[in-house]
Amino acid sequence: MPLEAGLLEILACPACHAPLREEEAEETPELVCTDGKACGLAYPVREGIPVLLVDEARRPA
């Protein structure tokens, strides 16, 4: 289930404060930091709720 556009506009990466983009991962959707050079963390979306905790984020491959 995609997030509302208005919500996605105000969300930012907790680690570097860059905007986030929505992506479909293998099993669950994720919000991925757009600052791929320095950060690039991917935050899970569980049951339609973004989990914006750095400890829960997946590091870029």
C-alpha positions, 0 to 999 in steps of 0.5 A: 500500500503506497504512502500518501504523497503529502506524508512522503513530502514531509518525511526525511531521513533521521540520520542525514535529513535528506528526502526519502523515496518509496521503493518496493523491496523483496518482501516489504516496501521501504523508504530509501534515503536519496543521499546515496553517497553519504547515507542511503539507508533503507527504512522498512514500512510495516503495515503501512507505517514507516519505521524511521529508526536508524537501528531498524534501517538496512544499510546499502549493499 
